[in-house]
Amino acid sequence: MPTQWRVFLSVDRDSTFGDVSAVDPYAIYAPGGKGLVPWGSTEWADAYYWLIDAERPGDRPVLARAEDGAWHRYDMSTSEFLYRVLADADFSPFGIARYGLGTTFDPGSGDPADRRPR
């Protein structure tokens, strides 16, 4: 994700499109400031960010943008947020447990020819 963050920051600072930001009403985090750092996304176009404020280094709420563009703030750890996404059927609009997808894991053999993750 550091590479994605650098790309987002570069685009956010590009004045070609004026003051428009891809994460409006926020901005992408630049060292020493306040803004968003992307850390995850889904195949449904949901996007997950940390809100970083250099003046409050221990405070990193999760900001999530749903497919419809609506922002949601969660004052919880990233691990709790992910747990809720995966296991809490009532965690709307991001919870996937309500879909009954079940859990799957197919470990690879570790052989590079296998091409499956270990």
C-alpha positions as CSV (number, residue, x, y, z in Angstrom):
1,M,0.0,0.0,0.0
2,P,2.9,2.5,0.3
3,T,3.1,2.7,-3.5
4,Q,-0.7,3.3,-3.7
5,W,-0.4,6.0,-1.1
6,R,2.4,7.7,-3.1
7,V,0.2,7.6,-6.2
8,F,-2.8,9.0,-4.4
9,L,-0.7,11.8,-2.9
10,S,0.8,12.6,-6.3
11,V,-2.7,12.8,-7.9
12,D,-4.1,14.7,-4.9
13,R,-1.4,17.4,-5.3
14,D,-1.8,17.7,-9.1
15,S,-3.5,21.0,-9.8
16,T,-4.5,19.9,-13.3
17,F,-8.1,19.5,-12.0
18,G,-8.1,22.4,-9.6
19,D,-8.7,21.8,-5.9
20,V,-10.7,18.6,-6.5
21,S,-9.6,15.6,-4.4
22,A,-10.3,11.9,-5.1
23,V,-11.1,11.7,-1.4
24,D,-13.1,14.8,-1.0
25,P,-13.9,16.3,1.5
26,Y,-10.6,14.9,2.8
27,A,-7.1,15.0,1.4
28,I,-4.4,12.4,1.1
29,Y,-2.0,12.5,4.1
30,A,1.3,14.3,3.5
31,P,4.0,14.0,6.2
32,G,3.4,16.5,9.0
33,G,-0.2,17.2,8.1
34,K,-3.6,15.6,8.3
35,G,-5.2,13.3,5.8
36,L,-6.0,9.8,4.6
37,V,-3.7,6.9,4.0
38,P,-5.3,4.1,1.9
39,W,-4.9,0.6,3.3
40,G,-7.6,-1.6,1.7
41,S,-10.4,-1.9,-0.8
42,T,-12.9,-4.5,-1.9
43,E,-14.1,-5.9,-5.2
44,W,-17.4,-4.0,-4.5
45,A,-15.5,-0.6,-4.8
46,D,-15.5,0.0,-1.0
47,A,-12.3,1.8,0.1
48,Y,-10.6,1.8,3.5
49,Y,-8.3,4.5,4.9
50,W,-6.7,5.6,8.1
51,L,-7.2,9.3,9.1
52,I,-3.7,10.4,10.2
53,D,-3.1,13.7,12.0
54,A,0.5,14.5,12.8
55,E,-0.6,16.4,15.9
56,R,-2.3,13.3,17.2
57,P,0.0,10.4,16.3
58,G,-1.7,7.7,18.3
59,D,-5.2,8.4,16.9
60,R,-5.9,6.6,13.6
61,P,-9.6,6.1,13.1
62,V,-10.8,4.1,10.1
63,L,-12.6,6.0,7.4
64,A,-14.4,3.8,4.9
65,R,-16.1,5.0,1.7
66,A,-18.9,2.8,0.5
67,E,-19.6,2.0,-3.2
68,D,-22.1,4.9,-3.3
69,G,-19.5,7.4,-2.2
70,A,-20.8,7.8,1.4
71,W,-18.1,8.2,4.1
72,H,-18.2,6.3,7.4
73,R,-15.9,6.9,10.4
74,Y,-15.1,4.2,12.9
75,D,-13.2,5.0,16.1
76,M,-11.9,1.5,16.5
77,S,-8.8,-0.5,15.7
78,T,-8.2,-1.8,12.2
79,S,-8.4,-5.3,13.5
80,E,-11.8,-4.7,15.1
81,F,-13.0,-3.0,11.9
82,L,-11.9,-6.0,9.8
83,Y,-13.4,-8.5,12.3
84,R,-16.7,-6.6,12.1
85,V,-16.6,-6.6,8.3
86,L,-16.0,-10.3,8.2
87,A,-18.0,-11.6,11.1
88,D,-20.8,-9.1,12.0
89,A,-23.8,-9.6,9.7
90,D,-25.3,-6.3,11.0
91,F,-22.2,-4.2,10.2
92,S,-23.8,-2.1,7.6
93,P,-22.9,-1.2,4.9
94,F,-19.6,-3.1,5.0
95,G,-20.3,-6.4,6.7
96,I,-20.1,-9.4,4.4
97,A,-21.2,-12.1,6.9
98,R,-24.8,-11.5,5.9
99,Y,-24.1,-13.0,2.5
100,G,-23.3,-16.4,3.9
101,L,-20.1,-16.8,1.8
102,G,-18.6,-19.2,4.4
103,T,-14.9,-19.4,5.0
104,T,-12.5,-21.0,2.6
105,F,-8.7,-21.5,2.7
106,D,-6.7,-23.7,0.3
107,P,-3.1,-23.7,1.4
108,G,-0.4,-24.3,-1.2
109,S,2.3,-26.9,-0.9
110,G,5.0,-24.3,-0.7
111,D,6.4,-25.5,-4.1
112,P,7.0,-22.5,-6.3
113,A,5.6,-24.5,-9.2
114,D,2.4,-24.9,-7.3
115,R,1.6,-21.1,-7.8
116,R,-0.9,-21.2,-4.9
117,P,-0.3,-19.0,-1.8
118,R,1.1,-20.7,1.2
